[in-house]
Amino acid sequence: MNAAFEQILEHGRGLWRFRWAGFASAAVLSLVGWLVVFALPDRYEADARVFVDTRTALRPALQGLTVEENVDAEINYVRQSLLTGPELEAIAKESGVLPSTYTDEKTKAKILSQFVKRIALTVDTAGSPGDERSVAGTLYNFEYRDGNRALALLVVKTLLDTFVERTLGGKRQGSEDAQKFLSTQIKDYEERLSSAEDRLAEFKKRNVGLMPSEQGGFFGQLQTEVDAEKKAETALSIAVSRRQVLSNQLHGDAAVSAAGSVTPVSGQGEGMGSDTVSRIQEAQAKLDELLLKYTDRHPDVLAARATLEELKKRRAAELDSLRHGDATAVATSGAGASPVYQSIELELNKQDVEIGALRSELSQHQATVAELRERLNSAPEIEAEYQQLNRNYDVNKAEYAALLENYQKALMGEKADNAGSVRFEVVLPPAALPWPVWPRRALFLALVWIVAILGGTAVAFALHSFRPIVASEIRLQGLTDFPVLGSVSTAFPSLHDHTRRRATWRFGTATFGFFAALIVALVINAAGARINAHALVQLVLT
């Protein structure tokens, strides 16, 4: 322990021996360091913030009424373009960072490269991250550092104005371009639609009666008429068969028997009783009356019997004629008074009317089918041409309607933009602190002072190491193998003490002065003193 302590004392004595060399080194280091710190260029930081709200209350009300635009993508595109290409150069020229007199491309590229490195553009979302319902908008922060505070403010202001104007101007320009394009297309399709209508009207005039109907095309019409013809033929065949059955019934035994059993009604006026049935009844009545008066062999009775038999034969001949369809036999036989005969005859008449109608319908369908078959070669071509004209017209009409709808949406979108569908709110106007954000000279000055002290100590220790002395018996005994028998004290101890005190006082005063130099440097820094390194170099070179 005593050896370690003695070692420390030995190094302390060595440092004390070369204290002035160390002090001079520290002074030189601090002076040089302070000059460098004072020569460092100031960096002022200007920033501005703008809040962009793309979810205003107006946008939900315009859902489906305007063309949907990805405003966020457009804003991001503007944000990226601000720091590249012509936009960056325009901002640099407008803010004065890039003088307009510079024409050399390499010089301009170098200035712009340094310029963009000093720009910081950050984006923050207002709301809870990951929750789209709570997202209230986007906050854009523009920062720029420069040695000139006024220039830094101007650059940030230019960035902010360009960002807002480019976004709104881009939307306006995009809306105007869309309207111009849609207007041009609408006029073009109006001409196309008008031309298609004219061609379609002219085609209809040329081919009246040959165009497809609502029931379908040519082949559809032909098939419909063929089916209708077959249906009419079938119905006519059924009607003819039904008429044949009714005719058989009318001339059959049942109807004739019913007609033969009809008893005419007497007293119906003149001409009644002239038919065979009535005469038979009269003859029978007369015969019955004669039999009441005479015998069977009486001439009148025989004459009455002969008349009755003759009438019965005539009645049988009439019924036979009625059975064979003789029309005159109907009146003479009195069949017209039979309800059965009348109902069958009525149905037969209805069936004749129906057969006539069906024959007329069949002939009409047959004529239509024949006409369609005659047009079998030309009609499909006309139908195909008609469908093509209709198709072109429908396409032009649909495109025209869609373009007109989009044009109305574009107009509505422009009005919505003017009404504030996207809101820009400048949260923080361009501002900068009155003092530079870099370098922190007070801290750097103190660090240089501490580093200078450490450097001076290192110089003194190095000199002590290169030029060592033996200052104690223990040190001497450690260096040699001989025992130390004694030591010689100072010849004039009072003079030695006085000299040591004076040396201590001088070094203390110098140390205090070194500390005071730090205070003075801090005061000068607070006063705003700076060293123009470029001017100093030019002065030295001159």
C-alpha positions in Angstrom: 0.0 0.0 0.0 2.8 2.4 0.9 4.5 1.5 -2.4 1.4 2.3 -4.4 0.9 5.5 -2.6 4.5 6.4 -3.1 4.1 5.6 -6.8 1.2 8.1 -7.0 3.3 10.7 -5.2 6.2 10.1 -7.5 3.9 10.7 -10.6 2.4 13.8 -8.9 5.9 15.2 -8.4 6.7 14.5 -12.0 3.5 16.2 -13.2 4.3 19.2 -11.0 7.8 19.4 -12.5 6.3 19.8 -16.0 3.3 21.8 -14.9 4.0 24.8 -17.1 4.5 22.6 -20.2 1.2 20.9 -19.5 -0.4 24.3 -18.8 0.9 25.7 -22.0 -0.3 22.7 -23.9 -3.8 23.0 -22.3 -3.9 26.7 -23.1 -2.9 26.1 -26.7 -5.4 23.3 -27.0 -8.2 25.2 -25.5 -7.5 28.3 -27.6 -7.4 26.3 -30.8 -10.5 24.4 -29.7 -12.4 27.5 -28.8 -11.4 29.1 -32.1 -12.8 26.1 -33.9 -16.0 26.2 -31.9 -16.4 29.9 -32.6 -15.7 29.2 -36.3 -18.4 26.5 -36.5 -21.3 27.8 -38.7 -24.6 28.4 -37.0 -27.5 26.2 -37.9 -31.0 27.7 -37.4 -34.0 25.3 -37.6 -37.3 26.5 -39.0 -40.4 24.3 -39.1 -44.0 24.4 -40.0 -47.0 22.0 -39.7 -50.1 21.6 -41.7 -53.1 19.4 -41.0 -54.8 17.8 -43.9 -58.3 16.5 -43.3 -59.6 14.3 -46.1 -62.6 13.1 -44.2 -64.7 16.2 -44.0 -68.4 16.1 -43.4 -68.9 17.0 -47.1 -67.4 13.8 -48.5 -70.0 11.3 -47.2 -72.8 13.5 -48.6 -71.1 13.3 -52.0 -70.8 9.5 -52.0 -71.7 8.3 -55.5 -72.3 11.9 -56.8 -68.7 12.7 -57.7 -65.7 10.8 -59.1 -64.0 9.0 -56.3 -60.4 10.2 -55.9 -57.6 8.9 -53.8 -56.7 12.2 -52.2 -54.2 10.6 -49.9 -52.3 9.1 -52.8 -52.3 12.4 -54.6 -51.0 14.2 -51.5 -48.2 11.6 -51.1 -47.3 12.1 -54.7 -47.0 15.8 -54.2 -45.0 15.2 -51.0 -42.5 13.0 -52.8 -42.2 15.3 -55.8 -41.3 18.3 -53.6 -37.9 16.8 -52.9 -37.0 15.7 -56.4 -36.6 17.0 -59.9 -38.0 20.3 -61.1 -40.1 21.0 -58.0 -37.0 21.0 -55.8 -35.1 23.3 -58.2 -38.1 25.7 -58.3 -38.3 25.8 -54.5 -34.5 26.4 -54.3 -34.6 29.2 -56.8 -37.7 30.8 -55.2 -36.2 30.7 -51.7 -32.8 32.0 -53.0 -30.8 28.9 -52.1 -30.0 28.4 -55.8 -29.2 31.7 -57.5 -30.7 32.0 -61.0 -27.2 33.0 -62.3 -25.9 29.5 -61.8 -26.0 27.6 -65.1 -23.5 24.9 -64.6 -25.3 21.6 -64.1 -22.7 20.1 -61.8 -22.8 23.2 -59.5 -26.6 23.1 -59.5 -26.7 19.4 -58.7 -24.2 19.9 -55.9 -26.2 22.7 -54.4 -29.5 20.8 -54.7 -27.9 17.7 -53.2 -26.8 19.7 -50.1 -30.1 21.5 -50.0 -32.3 18.4 -49.9 -30.2 16.9 -47.1 -31.1 19.8 -44.9 -34.8 19.3 -45.5 -36.9 17.0 -43.3 -40.5 16.1 -44.1 -42.3 13.8 -41.7 -45.9 12.6 -41.7 -48.0 11.7 -38.6 -51.5 10.4 -38.5 -54.0 12.1 -36.2 -55.8 9.4 -34.3 -55.3 6.0 -33.0 -52.8 3.9 -35.1 -54.6 1.0 -36.8 -58.1 2.3 -36.2 -59.4 3.8 -39.4 -62.6 5.1 -37.6 -60.5 7.3 -35.3 -58.2 8.6 -38.0 -59.0 12.4 -38.1 -56.5 13.4 -40.7 -52.8 13.7 -41.4 -50.2 16.0 -40.0 -47.3 17.1 -42.3 -44.2 18.6 -40.6 -41.6 20.6 -42.7 -38.2 21.3 -41.2 -35.1 23.0 -42.7 -31.7 23.9 -41.2 -29.5 26.7 -42.5 -26.9 29.2 -41.2 -29.3 32.0 -42.1 -32.4 32.1 -39.9 -34.3 34.3 -42.4 -33.4 31.9 -45.3 -34.5 28.9 -43.2 -37.9 30.5 -42.6 -38.3 31.4 -46.3 -37.5 27.8 -47.4 -40.0 26.4 -45.0 -42.7 28.9 -46.1 -42.0 28.0 -49.7 -42.2 24.3 -49.0 -45.5 24.8 -47.2 -47.1 27.0 -49.8 -45.9 24.8 -52.6 -47.3 21.7 -50.9 -50.7 23.2 -50.4 -50.9 24.9 -53.8 -49.6 21.8 -55.7 -52.2 19.6 -53.9 -55.1 21.9 -54.5 -53.8 23.0 -57.9 -53.2 19.4 -58.9 -56.8 18.5 -58.0 -58.1 21.5 -59.9 -55.9 20.8 -62.9 -56.8 17.1 -62.8 -60.5 18.0 -62.6 -60.2 20.5 -65.5 -58.2 18.0 -67.6 -60.9 15.4 -66.8 -63.7 17.8 -67.8 -61.9 18.8 -71.0 -61.3 15.1 -71.9 -64.9 14.1 -71.1 -66.3 17.1 -73.0 -64.2 16.2 -76.1 -65.3 12.5 -75.8 -69.0 13.5 -75.3 -68.9 15.6 -78.5 -67.2 12.7 -80.4 -69.8 10.2 -79.2 -72.6 12.7 -79.9 -71.5 12.7 -83.6 -71.1 8.9 -83.5 -74.6 8.5 -82.0 -76.2 10.9 -84.5 -74.5 9.0 -87.4 -75.6 5.7 -86.0 -79.2 7.0 -85.7 -79.2 8.2 -89.3 -77.9 4.9 -90.6 -80.5 3.0 -88.6 -83.3 5.2 -89.8 -82.2 5.0 -93.5 -81.9 1.2 -93.1 -85.4 1.0 -91.7 -86.7 3.0 -94.7 -85.0 0.8 -97.2 -86.2 -2.5 -95.6 -89.7 -1.8 -94.4 -91.4 -5.1 -93.6 -88.1 -7.1 -93.8 -86.7 -6.3 -90.3 -87.0 -8.5 -87.3 -90.1 -8.0 -85.2 -90.6 -8.1 -81.5 -91.3 -11.8 -81.7 -87.7 -12.4 -82.9 -85.6 -12.6 -86.0 -86.4 -13.9 -89.5 -86.0 -17.6 -88.6 -87.9 -17.1 -85.4 -90.8 -15.5 -87.4 -90.6 -18.4 -90.0 -90.7 -21.0 -87.3 -93.6 -19.2 -85.5 -95.6 -19.1 -88.7 -94.9 -22.8 -89.5 -96.0 -23.7 -86.0 -99.1 -21.6 -86.4 -99.8 -23.2 -89.8 -99.6 -26.7 -88.3 -101.7 -25.7 -85.4 -104.4 -24.2 -87.7 -104.3 -27.4 -89.8 -104.8 -29.5 -86.8 -107.7 -27.4 -85.5 -109.3 -27.4 -89.0 -109.0 -31.2 -89.1 -110.6 -31.5 -85.7 -113.4 -29.1 -86.7 -114.1 -31.0 -89.9 -114.2 -34.3 -88.0 -116.6 -32.7 -85.4 -118.8 -31.4 -88.3 -118.9 -34.9 -89.9 -120.0 -36.3 -86.6 -122.7 -33.7 -86.2 -123.9 -34.2 -89.8 -124.1 -37.9 -89.2 -126.1 -37.2 -86.0 -128.4 -34.8 -87.9 -129.2 -37.4 -90.6 -129.2 -40.4 -88.3 -132.1 -42.4 -87.0 -132.3 -40.6 -83.7 -132.8 -37.2 -85.3 -135.1 -38.6 -88.0 -137.1 -40.5 -85.4 -137.4 -37.3 -83.3 -138.4 -35.4 -86.3 -141.0 -38.1 -87.3 -142.6 -38.0 -83.8 -143.1 -34.2 -83.9 -146.8 -33.3 -83.7 -147.5 -29.9 -85.3 -149.4 -27.4 -83.2 -152.8 -26.5 -84.7 -154.2 -23.1 -84.9 -150.9 -21.3 -85.7 -152.1 -19.5 -88.7 -152.5 -19.8 -92.4 -150.5 -22.5 -94.1 -150.3 -24.6 -91.0 -151.4 -28.3 -91.4 -150.2 -28.4 -95.0 -147.3 -30.7 -94.2 -147.6 -34.5 -94.4 -147.8 -35.1 -90.7 -150.7 -32.8 -90.3 -152.5 -34.3 -93.2 -152.0 -37.8 -91.8 -153.4 -36.6 -88.5 -156.4 -35.0 -90.2 -156.9 -38.2 -92.3 -156.7 -40.3 -89.2 -159.2 -38.1 -87.4 -161.6 -38.2 -90.4 -161.3 -42.0 -90.6 -162.1 -42.3 -87.0 -165.1 -40.0 -87.4 -166.3 -42.1 -90.4 -165.9 -45.4 -88.5 -168.2 -44.0 -85.9 -170.9 -43.6 -88.6 -170.2 -46.3 -91.2 -168.8 -49.8 -91.4 -165.4 -50.7 -92.7 -166.8 -51.5 -96.1 -168.3 -48.1 -96.6 -166.9 -46.3 -99.6 -166.1 -43.2 -97.7 -164.2 -45.3 -95.1 -162.3 -47.1 -97.8 -161.5 -43.8 -99.5 -160.3 -42.4 -96.2 -158.2 -45.5 -95.5 -156.6 -45.2 -99.0 -155.8 -41.6 -98.4 -154.3 -42.4 -95.0 -152.1 -45.1 -96.5 -151.0 -42.8 -99.3 -150.0 -40.1 -96.8 -148.1 -42.6 -94.7 -146.1 -43.7 -97.7 -145.4 -40.1 -98.5 -144.2 -39.6 -94.9 -141.9 -42.6 -95.1 -140.5 -41.2 -98.4 -140.0 -37.8 -96.7 -138.2 -39.4 -93.7 -136.0 -41.4 -96.1 -135.2 -38.1 -98.0 -134.5 -36.4 -94.6 -132.1 -39.3 -93.7 -130.2 -38.7 -96.9 -129.9 -35.0 -96.3 -132.5 -33.5 -98.6 -133.0 -29.9 -97.5 -136.5 -29.6 -98.9 -137.5 -32.6 -96.8 -136.9 -30.6 -93.7 -139.8 -28.3 -94.3 -142.1 -30.9 -95.8 -141.4 -33.4 -93.0 -141.7 -30.8 -90.1 -138.3 -31.7 -88.8 -137.5 -28.1 -88.1 -139.9 -28.2 -85.2 -137.9 -30.9 -83.4 -135.7 -29.6 -80.5 -133.2 -32.4 -81.0 -133.0 -31.7 -84.7 -132.7 -28.0 -84.1 -129.9 -28.3 -81.5 -127.9 -30.6 -83.8 -128.5 -28.3 -86.7 -127.4 -25.3 -84.6 -124.1 -27.0 -83.6 -123.6 -28.0 -87.2 -124.0 -24.3 -88.3 -121.5 -23.2 -85.6 -119.0 -25.8 -86.7 -119.4 -24.6 -90.3 -118.6 -21.0 -89.2 -115.5 -22.3 -87.2 -114.3 -24.3 -90.2 -114.6 -21.2 -92.4 -112.6 -19.2 -89.9 -109.9 -21.9 -89.5 -109.6 -22.2 -93.3 -109.1 -18.4 -93.6 -106.5 -18.5 -90.8 -104.8 -21.4 -92.4 -104.6 -19.7 -95.8 -103.2 -16.6 -94.1 -100.5 -18.6 -92.3 -99.7 -20.5 -95.5 -99.4 -17.2 -97.4 -97.1 -15.8 -94.7 -94.9 -18.9 -94.7 -94.7 -18.8 -98.5 -93.7 -15.1 -98.3 -91.0 -15.8 -95.7 -89.6 -18.7 -97.7 -89.3 -16.5 -100.7 -87.2 -14.1 -98.6 -85.1 -16.9 -97.2 -81.9 -15.8 -99.0 -82.1 -12.0 -98.4 -83.7 -11.8 -95.0 -80.9 -13.2 -92.9 -78.4 -10.7 -94.4 -80.8 -7.9 -93.7 -81.4 -9.2 -90.2 -77.6 -9.4 -89.6 -77.1 -5.9 -90.8 -79.9 -4.6 -88.7 -78.5 -6.3 -85.6 -75.1 -4.8 -86.3 -76.5 -1.3 -86.7 -78.5 -1.8 -83.5 -75.4 -3.1 -81.7 -73.3 -0.1 -82.8 -76.1 2.3 -81.8 -76.5 0.6 -78.3 -72.7 0.7 -77.7 -72.5 4.4 -78.7 -75.5 5.2 -76.6 -74.1 3.4 -73.5 -70.7 5.1 -73.9 -72.4 8.5 -74.4 -74.5 8.0 -71.2 -71.5 6.9 -69.2 -69.4 9.8 -70.4 -72.2 12.2 -69.6 -72.6 10.8 -66.1 -68.9 11.0 -65.4 -68.9 14.6 -66.7 -71.6 15.5 -64.3 -69.6 13.9 -61.5 -66.5 15.8 -62.5 -68.4 19.1 -62.3 -69.8 18.1 -59.0 -66.4 17.1 -57.8 -65.0 20.5 -58.8 -67.7 22.3 -56.9 -67.1 20.1 -53.9 -63.4 20.9 -53.9 -64.2 24.6 -54.0 -66.6 24.0 -51.1 -63.9 22.3 -49.1 -64.0 18.6 -49.5 -60.4 18.5 -48.5 -59.4 20.9 -45.6 -55.8 22.3 -45.1 -55.2 23.8 -41.7 -51.9 25.3 -40.9 -51.3 24.2 -37.3 -47.8 25.9 -37.0 -46.9 28.7 -39.4 -43.2 28.9 -40.4 -41.2 29.7 -37.2 -37.6 29.4 -36.0 -36.0 29.9 -32.6 -33.9 33.1 -32.3 -30.8 31.1 -31.4 -29.2 28.3 -33.4 -30.0 24.7 -32.7 -26.5 23.7 -33.6 -23.7 23.9 -32.5 -24.3 24.0 -28.7 -21.3 26.3 -28.2 -21.5 26.5 -24.4 -21.4 22.8 -24.1 -18.6 22.5 -26.8 -16.6 25.3 -25.1 -16.8 23.4 -21.7 -15.9 20.1 -23.4 -12.9 21.8 -25.1 -11.8 23.2 -21.8 -12.0 19.7 -20.1 -10.2 18.1 -23.1 -7.5 20.7 -22.9 -6.9 20.0 -19.2 -6.7 16.3 -20.0 -4.4 17.0 -22.9 -2.1 19.2 -20.8 -2.0 16.5 -18.1 -1.1 14.0 -20.8 1.8 16.2 -22.1 3.2 16.7 -18.6 3.0 13.0 -17.8 4.7 12.2 -21.1 7.5 14.6 -20.3 7.8 13.0 -16.9 8.0 9.6 -18.4 10.7 10.6 -20.9 12.7 12.6 -18.3 12.3 10.8 -15.0 14.1 11.8 -11.7 14.5 10.1 -8.3 12.7 12.1 -5.7 12.6 9.7 -2.7 14.6 7.1 -0.9 12.0 4.4 -1.6 12.2 5.2 -5.3 16.0 5.0 -5.3 15.9 1.7 -3.3 13.5 0.3 -5.8 15.7 1.2 -8.7 19.0 -0.2 -7.2 19.9 -3.3 -5.2 21.8 -1.2 -2.7 20.3 -0.2 0.6 19.8 3.5 1.2 21.7 4.5 4.3 20.6 8.2 4.5 19.5 11.4 2.7 20.8 15.0 2.6 18.2 17.6 3.5 17.8 21.0 1.8 20.6 23.4 2.6 18.3 26.4 3.0 14.9 25.1 3.9 13.2 28.5 4.4 14.3 29.6 1.0 13.1 26.3 -0.4 9.7 26.7 1.2 9.4 30.3 0.0 10.2 29.2 -3.5 7.7 26.4 -3.4 5.0 28.6 -2.1 5.6 31.2 -4.8 5.6 28.5 -7.5 2.3 27.2 -6.1 0.8 30.7 -6.0 1.9 31.3 -9.6 0.5 28.1 -10.9 -2.7 28.6 -8.9 -3.1 32.0 -10.4 -2.5 30.6 -13.9 -5.1 27.9 -13.2 -7.6 30.4 -12.0 -6.9 32.5 -15.1 -7.5 29.4 -17.2 -10.9 28.9 -15.6 -11.6 32.6 -16.0 -10.8 32.2 -19.7 -13.6 29.6 -19.9 -16.0 32.0 -18.3 -14.9 34.8 -20.7 -15.4 32.4 -23.7 -18.9 31.6 -22.4 -19.6 35.3 -22.0 -18.3 36.0 -25.5 -20.4 33.2 -26.9 -23.5 34.5 -25.2 -22.8 37.9 -26.7 -23.0 36.3 -30.2 -19.4 36.6 -31.2 -18.5 34.4 -34.1 -15.4 33.8 -36.3 -15.9 33.8 -40.1 -13.7 30.8 -41.0 -13.7 31.6 -44.6 -12.7 35.2 -44.0 -10.0 34.1 -41.6 -8.5 31.7 -44.1 -8.5 34.3 -46.8 -6.8 36.7 -44.3 -4.2 34.2 -43.5 -3.6 33.4 -47.1 -3.4 37.1 -47.9 
